[in-house]
């Protein structure tokens, strides 16, 4: 407070003390406050608190939901492959037949790798290209509007692989036969 105001209050203290409020004034104020509280109840802002158990339940629920979603995603990825028998059972049987023939021929061709690795590399490079083409067709099969046509192309690819493997094995047999003939001629001399 300013110095002048303090001096004024201390000099005129007696005049301020002679005025006293009525005795019932505090009772009136208390009644008015009670009436006001009844009309407008006091609004307390309660702080929201979460218990540890509640937080853990929410976290567990989120993890379960995310796990289920991930499981459904993985299941949909596995079923993305197309069942060939649903498209055409005859083509599916042909595909299985050619795939088993090719596997057997590749096994025979791998035996060449032991004796002539360079020849095996050359033959295998061609087969890798055809196999990559087959895999691309297999991927396209799932999204193709004409799946039977793609399946025919896949079987044709397998047929060509079989023919190429037969030719390669025939070349190897001829080469081995010529080696034997050459060795027999050397023995005869």
C-alpha angles and dihedrals in degrees: 000000000000120000094241092055092049091049091049093051094047092047094049099038095122093056092053093049095055092066110079126175120245115271095240095052094090090049090052091050091050091050092049091050091050091049091048092050090052092052095043111023114211110268110218119194106224117204111236113233128184123210120230090245091057092049091049092050091052092047091049091050091051091049092050093049092048091047092052091048092050091047091052090048092053091047091052090050091053093049091049088091114095122236105233093205089062091058098044124339093205092054090046090056091048091050091052091047095050092044091055092046091050091049091054092047092049090052090054090046091053088061087065090059089070094056102030114016094174093057090047091052091053094047093044093051090062092047092050090056092051092045091052089051090051092051091051090052090049090054091047090051092072094056102031119114089211102048095166091060091051090047090053089051090051091051091047088052090052090048091052091048089052092050092048091049090049090052091047092050090046091053090050092050091049090048092050091046092051089050091052091047090049091049091048090052090050090051092049092054 
